């Protein structure tokens, strides 16, 4: 077995209670690296098409990469995969913290869960052994309480990945949470876990990740970190900026450049946000208690806050909000009150909600309220107006609880708009069923189909991202630190696995991963050529002032260009048989093109 891998995968059938493990195939490690690459290959081989995303046949996977749990800088990540209840296709989410390294120390590279338990259960993976335990005593608890309860039983050395009440109640916005806010939040996987009555997965162990060349790994780590410390991020050295602020360092510059979406994608930062400084990184850390980070990360970009005081009393240890959360609960809702954003972030982390989707859904609801489609009678007296931070926090809580009007919103803007009717879809901004990330598609650097594809992580822009994610790296510490990412990723992988491959070789693997993920989604009927990109997102009525004045994206042309580069059909988006064979996916080619 190659170095960097524990060599074992765990398979759990919650319906029968059967638990088994299998050897990880080395050719899958070579061809797909790890993470959702290996995960997609396993699901393609084992899961039949047409599984209900919230049914027992759907497979939930938690998979590490070869660098997870090693000395490689920022090597702490793991991936969560399943068929998504949000998009209907294959989805993947990425998470940091300590769970990924602990899963490997427990002896496994990944876990695949099928079926549904008759009673609430949690899965304990303990140094090479696994068992299902009764979780009825923690069903109904949120993520903070769940983590505390399990660790009181098993000890602090047990790392807990769990769902809160939002996942139990099958909110399509629910995610998986570890360490009070490290989240695999996108694609609705908390609902998938809740549908299986699986409250948590817990890992502990003492096994070490084998490394091919420890000296080369140490040398590469030192060289790369020196680069990270000198690389500039908005005028500050990357490590200094990220350690102090995390991604919140980018909020103000994004508002000024037009990158940050405003007023449910209808506003203009320099016009509608009069004082961007109130949403700055300095304000986000004003109540800072301490800084910490993911497992052995030298950047340590995470901020923990003191107990909130005044109007919003959040608990000590609450995470400082990151850029996406500040944008979605801030600029998207025209909310300038940072304390309320911190409170909304805390609610989402505790109940287990995706902050991007939650904030976007509230912005949608505000615009519906503004246009008379929703009234105070509907909302239970909550006055959903722009900038009303009390209403935003109140709506976040009832949405997390699935109570009152919050129940209608709890599955996101697409489903909420259908329930409201009367043209509410005009204000429901999503692509393929999921609210998109907090970056404007009209920005020259990312406009058009390239970003739409990158949003769902399947197109040409995803090849490098696939290598980073599937290796176990952090995107921010690696690809976004401007520190010769390709060069060092290749060197880290060679030092750990013993396989000496160029960055170009790795990018071909990234393309292979993009294709098998995409074919999985196609098999489920999810075709990106049929995704409707709302006109407001691409400037069909362009801004008349601000940095994006007059910009309209020719989405059709750019999508065709992206599909041509991928060698996917412009209408069906099926990869060509030639392309699949070129990528070594001959069996996939035969399945997709049986007539040839």
C-alpha positions as CSV (number, residue, x, y, z in Angstrom):
1,X,0.0,0.0,0.0
2,X,1.2,3.5,-0.8
3,X,2.4,5.7,2.0
4,X,-0.1,8.4,3.2
5,X,-3.0,5.9,3.4
6,X,-4.1,3.7,6.2
7,X,-5.3,1.2,3.6
8,X,-8.8,0.5,4.9
9,X,-12.3,1.7,4.2
10,X,-15.2,1.1,6.6
11,X,-18.7,0.2,5.3
12,X,-21.7,0.5,7.6
13,X,-25.3,-0.6,6.9
14,X,-27.5,1.1,9.4
15,X,-30.6,-0.9,8.5
16,X,-29.0,-4.3,9.3
17,X,-26.3,-3.1,11.7
18,X,-23.7,-4.8,9.6
19,X,-20.2,-3.3,9.8
20,X,-17.3,-4.4,7.6
21,X,-14.1,-3.1,6.3
22,X,-12.2,-3.6,3.1
23,X,-8.7,-2.9,1.8
24,X,-8.4,0.4,-0.1
25,X,-7.5,-0.4,-3.6
26,X,-4.1,1.2,-4.5
27,X,-5.1,1.9,-8.1
28,X,-7.9,4.1,-6.8
29,X,-5.4,6.0,-4.7
30,X,-3.2,6.5,-7.8
31,X,-6.2,7.5,-10.1
32,X,-8.3,9.5,-7.7
33,X,-5.9,10.5,-4.8
34,X,-8.5,10.5,-2.0
35,X,-11.4,12.6,-0.6
36,X,-14.3,12.9,-3.0
37,X,-12.2,11.5,-5.8
38,X,-12.0,8.0,-4.2
39,X,-15.5,8.6,-2.8
40,X,-17.0,9.2,-6.3
41,X,-15.3,6.1,-7.6
42,X,-16.7,4.0,-4.8
43,X,-20.3,5.3,-5.1
44,X,-20.2,5.0,-8.9
45,X,-19.3,1.3,-8.5
46,X,-21.7,0.4,-5.6
47,X,-24.8,2.7,-5.7
48,X,-27.5,2.2,-8.2
49,X,-29.0,5.2,-10.0
50,X,-32.2,6.8,-8.7
51,X,-31.6,6.5,-5.0
52,X,-33.8,8.9,-2.9
53,X,-31.4,11.4,-1.4
54,X,-33.2,11.1,1.9
55,X,-33.8,7.4,1.6
56,X,-31.8,4.4,2.9
57,X,-30.1,3.6,-0.4
58,X,-28.2,6.9,-0.5
59,X,-24.6,6.5,0.6
60,X,-23.0,9.1,2.9
61,X,-19.2,9.1,2.7
62,X,-16.6,10.7,4.9
63,X,-13.2,10.4,3.2
64,X,-9.7,11.8,4.0
65,X,-6.8,12.4,1.7
66,X,-3.2,11.1,1.8
67,X,-2.0,14.3,3.4
68,X,-4.7,14.4,6.1
69,X,-3.0,13.8,9.4
70,X,0.5,14.3,8.2
71,X,3.0,17.1,8.8
72,X,2.1,18.7,5.5
73,X,1.1,22.4,6.0
74,X,-2.7,22.6,6.4
75,X,-3.2,18.9,5.9
76,X,-6.2,18.5,8.1
77,X,-9.2,18.3,5.7
78,X,-11.7,15.6,4.8
79,X,-14.6,15.4,2.4
80,X,-18.3,14.5,2.9
81,X,-20.2,13.1,-0.1
82,X,-23.6,11.9,-1.0
83,X,-26.4,12.4,-3.5
84,X,-27.7,15.8,-2.6
85,X,-31.3,16.6,-1.6
86,X,-30.6,20.1,-2.8
87,X,-29.4,19.5,-6.3
88,X,-30.4,15.9,-7.0
89,X,-26.9,15.2,-8.1
90,X,-23.6,14.1,-6.6
91,X,-22.4,16.6,-4.0
92,X,-19.3,17.1,-1.9
93,X,-18.5,19.3,1.0
94,X,-15.2,20.0,2.7
95,X,-14.4,20.3,6.4
96,X,-11.4,21.1,8.6
97,X,-10.9,20.8,12.4
98,X,-9.5,17.6,13.8
99,X,-11.9,14.9,12.7
100,X,-10.1,14.0,9.5
101,X,-6.7,13.3,11.2
102,X,-8.5,11.5,14.0
103,X,-10.3,9.2,11.5
104,X,-7.0,8.2,10.1
105,X,-5.5,7.7,13.6
106,X,-8.5,5.4,14.2
107,X,-7.2,3.3,11.3
108,X,-9.4,4.3,8.3
109,X,-9.1,6.4,5.2
110,X,-12.9,6.7,4.8
111,X,-16.3,5.6,6.0
112,X,-19.4,4.8,3.8
113,X,-22.8,4.6,5.5
114,X,-26.0,3.3,3.9
115,X,-29.4,2.3,5.3
116,X,-31.3,3.9,8.1
117,X,-31.3,3.0,11.7
118,X,-34.5,2.0,13.5
119,X,-33.5,4.2,16.5
120,X,-31.1,7.1,16.8
121,X,-27.5,5.9,16.7
122,X,-24.0,7.0,16.6
123,X,-21.0,5.3,15.1
124,X,-17.9,4.9,17.2
125,X,-14.6,4.2,15.3
126,X,-12.1,3.3,18.0
127,X,-8.5,2.4,16.9
128,X,-9.4,-0.1,14.2
129,X,-12.7,-1.3,15.6
130,X,-16.2,0.1,14.9
131,X,-19.6,-0.2,16.6
132,X,-23.0,1.4,16.6
133,X,-24.2,2.9,19.8
134,X,-27.6,4.0,21.0
135,X,-28.0,7.8,20.6
136,X,-31.6,8.2,21.9
137,X,-30.2,10.1,24.9
138,X,-28.7,12.8,22.6
139,X,-31.3,12.9,19.8
140,X,-33.0,16.3,20.0
141,X,-29.8,18.0,21.2
142,X,-27.8,20.5,19.2
143,X,-24.2,20.1,18.1
144,X,-22.6,21.7,21.1
145,X,-24.5,19.6,23.6
146,X,-24.0,16.5,21.5
147,X,-20.2,16.9,21.4
148,X,-20.1,17.5,25.1
149,X,-22.3,14.5,25.9
150,X,-20.3,12.1,23.8
151,X,-17.0,13.4,25.1
152,X,-18.2,13.0,28.7
153,X,-18.8,9.3,27.9
154,X,-15.7,8.6,25.8
155,X,-13.2,11.3,26.8
156,X,-11.8,14.5,25.2
157,X,-9.6,12.4,22.9
158,X,-12.8,11.3,21.0
159,X,-13.5,13.6,18.0
160,X,-17.2,14.1,17.2
161,X,-18.8,14.9,13.9
162,X,-22.5,15.4,14.3
163,X,-25.8,17.0,13.3
164,X,-28.0,19.3,15.3
165,X,-31.8,19.7,15.4
166,X,-31.8,21.1,11.8
167,X,-30.4,17.8,10.5
168,X,-32.8,15.7,12.6
169,X,-35.7,17.7,11.1
170,X,-34.3,17.1,7.6
171,X,-33.7,20.8,6.7
172,X,-32.2,20.8,3.2
173,X,-29.8,23.4,4.5
174,X,-28.4,21.3,7.3
175,X,-24.8,20.3,7.5
176,X,-22.4,18.3,9.6
177,X,-20.5,20.1,12.5
178,X,-17.4,19.3,14.5
179,X,-15.7,21.5,17.2
180,X,-18.5,24.0,17.5
181,X,-18.5,25.3,14.0
182,X,-16.1,23.5,11.7
183,X,-18.7,22.6,9.1
184,X,-19.3,20.4,6.1
185,X,-22.3,22.6,5.4
186,X,-23.2,22.6,1.8
187,X,-25.5,20.2,-0.3
188,X,-27.8,19.3,2.6
189,X,-25.8,16.4,4.0
190,X,-27.1,17.1,7.6
191,X,-30.5,16.1,6.3
192,X,-29.0,12.9,4.7
193,X,-27.5,12.0,8.1
194,X,-30.7,12.8,9.9
195,X,-32.8,10.7,7.5
196,X,-30.5,7.8,8.5
197,X,-31.1,8.5,12.2
198,X,-27.3,8.8,12.5
199,X,-26.6,11.4,15.1
200,X,-22.8,11.4,15.1
201,X,-19.6,9.7,13.9
202,X,-16.9,9.6,16.5
203,X,-13.2,8.8,15.9
204,X,-10.3,8.1,18.3
205,X,-7.1,6.2,18.0
206,X,-3.3,6.2,18.1
207,X,-2.3,5.0,14.7
208,X,0.2,7.0,12.7
209,X,0.0,7.9,9.0
210,X,2.9,6.3,7.1
211,X,5.1,8.6,5.2
212,X,7.5,7.7,2.3
213,X,10.2,10.3,2.9
214,X,10.0,12.2,6.2
215,X,13.0,14.3,5.5
216,X,11.6,15.5,2.2
217,X,8.3,16.2,3.9
218,X,10.0,18.3,6.6
219,X,12.0,20.2,4.0
220,X,9.0,20.9,1.8
221,X,7.0,22.0,4.8
222,X,9.6,24.5,5.8
223,X,10.1,25.9,2.3
224,X,6.4,26.2,1.7
225,X,5.7,27.9,5.0
226,X,8.4,30.4,4.3
227,X,6.7,31.2,1.0
228,X,3.3,31.5,2.8
229,X,4.8,34.0,5.3
230,X,6.0,36.3,2.5
231,X,3.2,36.0,0.0
232,X,1.0,39.1,0.1
233,X,-2.8,39.0,0.7
234,X,-4.3,42.5,0.2
235,X,-1.1,44.2,1.3
236,X,-0.4,42.0,4.3
237,X,1.7,38.8,4.4
238,X,-0.7,35.9,4.0
239,X,0.0,34.2,7.3
240,X,-0.3,37.4,9.3
241,X,-3.6,38.4,7.6
242,X,-5.1,34.9,7.9
243,X,-3.9,34.3,11.5
244,X,-5.4,37.7,12.6
245,X,-8.6,37.8,10.6
246,X,-9.2,34.6,8.8
247,X,-11.3,35.1,5.7
248,X,-13.0,38.1,7.3
249,X,-9.9,40.1,6.1
250,X,-11.4,40.2,2.6
251,X,-14.9,41.6,3.4
252,X,-14.3,45.4,3.0
253,X,-12.1,45.1,-0.1
254,X,-14.8,42.8,-1.6
255,X,-17.6,45.4,-0.9
256,X,-15.5,48.1,-2.5
257,X,-14.6,46.0,-5.6
258,X,-18.2,44.8,-6.2
259,X,-17.3,41.2,-5.4
260,X,-19.6,40.9,-2.3
261,X,-23.3,40.5,-3.2
262,X,-25.6,43.1,-1.7
263,X,-29.3,43.2,-1.0
264,X,-30.2,39.8,-2.3
265,X,-27.9,40.3,-5.3
266,X,-29.8,43.5,-6.3
267,X,-27.7,46.2,-4.5
268,X,-24.3,47.8,-5.0
269,X,-21.7,47.8,-2.2
270,X,-20.4,51.3,-2.7
271,X,-23.9,52.6,-2.8
272,X,-25.9,50.6,-0.3
273,X,-23.2,49.8,2.3
274,X,-22.4,53.4,3.4
275,X,-19.7,52.4,5.9
276,X,-18.0,49.0,4.9
277,X,-15.7,49.3,7.9
278,X,-18.5,48.2,10.2
279,X,-18.2,44.7,8.6
280,X,-14.4,44.6,8.7
281,X,-12.2,42.0,10.1
282,X,-11.3,44.3,13.0
283,X,-14.9,44.5,14.0
284,X,-15.3,40.7,13.6
285,X,-12.5,40.1,16.2
286,X,-13.4,43.0,18.6
287,X,-14.6,40.4,21.1
288,X,-11.7,38.0,20.5
289,X,-10.8,35.5,23.3
290,X,-8.2,33.4,21.5
291,X,-7.0,32.2,18.2
292,X,-6.7,28.6,17.2
293,X,-6.8,26.4,14.2
294,X,-7.3,23.0,12.5
295,X,-5.1,20.1,13.4
296,X,-1.4,21.1,13.5
297,X,-2.1,24.0,11.2
298,X,0.8,26.6,11.3
299,X,-1.6,29.4,10.2
300,X,-4.2,29.0,12.9
301,X,-6.8,31.3,11.2
302,X,-9.7,30.4,13.5
303,X,-11.0,33.0,16.1
304,X,-12.9,32.2,19.3
305,X,-14.9,34.9,21.0
306,X,-15.6,35.9,24.5
307,X,-19.2,35.6,25.8
308,X,-21.5,38.0,24.0
309,X,-23.0,40.9,26.0
310,X,-25.9,43.2,25.5
311,X,-28.5,42.4,23.0
312,X,-26.9,39.2,21.7
313,X,-25.6,36.8,24.4
314,X,-23.8,34.1,22.6
315,X,-21.6,31.6,24.6
316,X,-17.9,32.0,25.1
317,X,-16.0,30.0,22.5
318,X,-18.3,31.0,19.7
319,X,-16.5,31.2,16.4
320,X,-15.7,34.5,14.8
321,X,-17.7,34.7,11.6
322,X,-15.9,34.2,8.3
323,X,-16.3,36.2,5.1
324,X,-19.1,34.1,3.6
325,X,-21.2,34.4,6.8
326,X,-20.5,38.2,7.1
327,X,-21.7,38.6,3.5
328,X,-24.8,36.4,3.7
329,X,-26.1,37.7,7.0
330,X,-24.6,41.2,6.5
331,X,-24.5,42.7,3.0
332,X,-27.1,40.4,1.5
333,X,-29.6,41.5,4.1
334,X,-28.2,45.1,4.4
335,X,-27.4,44.3,8.0
336,X,-24.5,46.3,9.5
337,X,-24.7,45.0,13.1
338,X,-21.7,42.6,13.6
339,X,-23.0,41.3,17.0
340,X,-26.2,40.0,15.2
341,X,-24.1,38.3,12.5
342,X,-22.1,36.6,15.2
343,X,-25.3,35.5,16.9
344,X,-26.8,34.2,13.6
345,X,-23.5,32.3,13.0
346,X,-23.7,30.8,16.5
347,X,-27.3,29.6,15.9
348,X,-26.3,28.0,12.6
349,X,-23.3,26.2,14.1
350,X,-25.3,25.0,17.1
351,X,-28.3,23.8,15.1
352,X,-26.2,22.6,12.2
353,X,-27.2,25.0,9.3
354,X,-25.2,26.2,6.3
355,X,-24.7,29.9,6.9
356,X,-24.6,30.7,3.2
357,X,-27.9,29.1,2.4
358,X,-29.5,30.4,5.6
359,X,-28.6,34.0,5.1
360,X,-29.5,33.9,1.4
361,X,-32.9,32.5,2.3
362,X,-33.5,35.3,4.8
363,X,-32.5,37.9,2.1
364,X,-35.0,36.2,-0.2
365,X,-37.7,36.4,2.5
366,X,-37.0,40.1,3.1
367,X,-37.5,40.9,-0.6
368,X,-40.7,38.9,-0.6
369,X,-41.9,40.8,2.4
370,X,-40.9,44.1,0.8
371,X,-43.0,43.2,-2.2
372,X,-46.1,42.1,-0.3
373,X,-45.8,38.4,-1.0
374,X,-45.2,37.8,2.7
375,X,-46.8,39.7,5.6
376,X,-46.3,40.0,9.4
377,X,-49.2,37.6,9.7
378,X,-47.2,35.0,7.8
379,X,-44.0,35.6,9.8
380,X,-45.6,35.5,13.2
381,X,-45.0,39.2,13.7
382,X,-41.4,39.3,12.6
383,X,-40.9,42.4,10.5
384,X,-38.6,41.3,7.7
385,X,-37.1,44.5,6.5
386,X,-33.7,45.3,5.1
387,X,-31.1,45.8,7.9
388,X,-33.5,44.8,10.7
389,X,-30.9,42.7,12.6
390,X,-33.4,41.7,15.3
391,X,-35.7,40.2,12.7
392,X,-32.7,38.5,10.9
393,X,-31.6,36.7,14.1
394,X,-35.2,35.8,15.1
395,X,-35.8,34.3,11.6
396,X,-32.6,32.4,11.7
397,X,-33.6,30.7,15.0
398,X,-37.1,29.7,13.9
399,X,-35.7,28.5,10.6
400,X,-33.2,26.3,12.4
401,X,-36.1,25.0,14.6
402,X,-38.4,24.5,11.7
403,X,-41.1,26.5,13.5
404,X,-43.7,28.8,12.0
405,X,-42.6,30.7,8.9
406,X,-39.1,29.2,9.5
407,X,-40.4,25.8,8.5
408,X,-41.4,27.2,5.1
409,X,-37.9,28.6,4.6
410,X,-35.9,25.7,6.1
411,X,-35.3,23.9,2.7
412,X,-33.9,27.0,0.9
413,X,-35.0,29.5,-1.6
414,X,-36.1,27.2,-4.4
415,X,-38.6,25.2,-2.3
416,X,-39.7,28.3,-0.3
417,X,-40.5,30.2,-3.5
418,X,-42.6,27.3,-4.7
419,X,-44.5,27.3,-1.5
420,X,-45.1,31.0,-1.4
421,X,-46.0,31.2,-5.1
422,X,-47.3,34.5,-6.7
423,X,-44.0,35.1,-8.5
424,X,-41.7,34.6,-5.5
425,X,-39.3,32.8,-7.7
426,X,-38.2,36.2,-9.0
427,X,-36.4,36.7,-5.7
428,X,-35.1,33.2,-5.3
429,X,-31.5,33.1,-6.5
430,X,-29.9,29.7,-6.8
431,X,-28.2,27.6,-9.4
432,X,-29.2,23.9,-9.7
433,X,-31.2,24.1,-6.5
434,X,-28.6,25.6,-4.2
435,X,-27.8,29.1,-3.2
436,X,-24.4,30.1,-4.5
437,X,-21.3,31.3,-2.8
438,X,-20.9,35.0,-1.9
439,X,-19.0,36.2,-4.9
440,X,-20.4,38.2,-7.8
441,X,-20.4,36.4,-11.1
442,X,-20.0,39.7,-12.9
443,X,-16.5,40.2,-11.6
444,X,-14.1,40.2,-14.6
445,X,-11.9,37.6,-13.0
446,X,-14.7,35.0,-12.6
447,X,-17.6,36.0,-14.8
448,X,-19.9,33.7,-16.7
449,X,-20.0,29.9,-16.9
450,X,-16.5,29.4,-15.6
451,X,-17.7,30.5,-12.2
452,X,-21.0,28.8,-12.4
453,X,-19.2,25.5,-13.1
454,X,-16.7,26.3,-10.3
455,X,-19.6,27.0,-8.0
456,X,-20.7,23.4,-8.4
457,X,-17.1,22.3,-8.7
458,X,-17.4,20.2,-11.9
459,X,-15.7,22.2,-14.7
460,X,-12.3,23.3,-15.9
461,X,-11.8,25.6,-13.0
462,X,-12.2,22.6,-10.6
463,X,-9.1,20.6,-11.7
464,X,-6.7,22.3,-9.4
465,X,-9.3,22.5,-6.6
466,X,-9.9,18.7,-6.9
467,X,-6.2,18.0,-6.2
468,X,-6.2,20.3,-3.2
469,X,-9.4,19.0,-1.7
470,X,-8.8,15.3,-2.4
471,X,-5.2,15.5,-1.0
472,X,-6.5,16.8,2.3
473,X,-5.1,20.3,2.0
474,X,-6.9,23.5,2.9
475,X,-7.7,25.6,-0.2
476,X,-6.9,28.8,1.7
477,X,-3.5,27.6,3.0
478,X,-2.5,26.1,-0.2
479,X,-4.2,27.3,-3.5
480,X,-5.2,30.7,-2.1
481,X,-2.0,31.6,-0.3
482,X,-0.3,32.5,-3.6
483,X,2.7,30.4,-2.5
484,X,3.5,28.3,-5.7
485,X,0.6,26.0,-4.9
486,X,1.1,23.5,-7.8
487,X,4.8,23.1,-7.1
488,X,4.4,22.4,-3.4
489,X,1.3,20.2,-3.7
490,X,3.3,18.0,-6.1
491,X,6.2,17.9,-3.7
492,X,4.1,17.2,-0.6
493,X,2.3,14.4,-2.4
494,X,5.6,12.9,-3.6
495,X,7.2,13.1,-0.1
496,X,4.2,11.4,1.6
497,X,3.1,8.8,-1.0
498,X,6.4,8.1,-2.7
499,X,4.8,8.7,-6.1
500,X,6.8,11.4,-7.9
501,X,4.3,13.1,-10.2
502,X,4.4,16.5,-11.9
503,X,1.8,19.1,-11.4
504,X,0.6,18.5,-15.0
505,X,0.2,14.8,-14.1
506,X,-1.9,15.8,-11.1
507,X,-4.1,18.1,-13.1
508,X,-5.0,15.2,-15.3
509,X,-6.1,13.4,-12.2
510,X,-8.1,16.5,-11.3
511,X,-9.8,16.3,-14.6
512,X,-10.5,12.6,-14.1
513,X,-12.2,13.4,-10.8
514,X,-14.2,16.2,-12.4
515,X,-15.5,13.7,-15.0
516,X,-16.5,10.9,-12.7
517,X,-18.3,13.4,-10.3
518,X,-20.1,14.8,-13.3
519,X,-21.2,11.4,-14.7
520,X,-22.6,10.5,-11.2
521,X,-24.7,13.6,-11.3
522,X,-25.8,12.9,-14.9
523,X,-26.8,9.4,-13.9
524,X,-29.2,11.1,-11.4
525,X,-30.6,13.4,-14.0
526,X,-28.8,16.6,-13.0
527,X,-27.6,18.3,-16.1
528,X,-25.8,21.7,-15.7
529,X,-26.9,22.8,-19.2
530,X,-30.4,22.9,-17.8
531,X,-29.5,25.0,-14.8
532,X,-31.1,28.4,-15.0
533,X,-28.8,31.2,-14.0
534,X,-30.9,34.1,-12.7
535,X,-30.6,37.2,-14.8
536,X,-29.8,39.4,-11.8
537,X,-26.7,37.3,-11.1
538,X,-25.3,38.0,-14.6
539,X,-26.4,41.6,-15.0
540,X,-29.2,41.3,-17.6
541,X,-30.2,44.6,-16.0
542,X,-26.7,45.9,-15.4
543,X,-25.6,48.2,-12.6
544,X,-25.7,51.9,-13.6
545,X,-23.1,52.9,-11.0
546,X,-20.3,51.3,-9.0
547,X,-17.4,49.1,-10.0
548,X,-19.5,46.7,-12.1
549,X,-21.3,49.4,-14.1
550,X,-22.6,48.2,-17.4
551,X,-21.3,44.6,-17.1
552,X,-23.5,41.8,-18.4
553,X,-22.2,38.3,-18.7
554,X,-22.7,36.3,-21.9
555,X,-23.5,33.2,-20.1
556,X,-24.5,31.1,-23.1
557,X,-21.2,31.7,-25.0
558,X,-19.1,31.2,-21.9
559,X,-20.9,28.0,-21.0
560,X,-20.4,26.6,-24.5
561,X,-16.7,27.5,-24.3
562,X,-16.4,25.7,-21.0
563,X,-18.2,22.6,-22.3
564,X,-16.0,22.6,-25.4
565,X,-12.8,22.7,-23.3
566,X,-14.1,19.8,-21.2
567,X,-15.1,17.9,-24.3
568,X,-18.6,17.5,-23.0
569,X,-21.7,17.8,-25.3
570,X,-23.2,21.3,-25.3
571,X,-26.7,20.0,-24.8
572,X,-26.5,16.8,-22.8
573,X,-23.2,17.6,-21.1
574,X,-22.2,14.0,-21.6
575,X,-18.4,13.6,-21.7
576,X,-17.2,12.2,-25.0
577,X,-16.3,8.6,-25.1
578,X,-12.8,9.6,-26.3
579,X,-12.3,11.9,-23.3
580,X,-13.4,9.2,-20.8
581,X,-11.1,6.6,-22.3
582,X,-8.3,9.2,-22.4
583,X,-8.8,9.7,-18.7
584,X,-8.7,5.9,-18.0
585,X,-12.5,5.7,-17.3
586,X,-13.1,3.0,-19.9
587,X,-15.9,1.4,-17.8
588,X,-17.6,4.7,-17.4
589,X,-17.4,5.3,-21.1
590,X,-19.0,1.9,-21.8
591,X,-21.8,2.7,-19.4
592,X,-22.4,6.2,-20.9
593,X,-22.0,5.2,-24.5
594,X,-23.3,1.6,-24.7
595,X,-24.3,1.9,-28.3
596,X,-20.8,2.6,-29.5
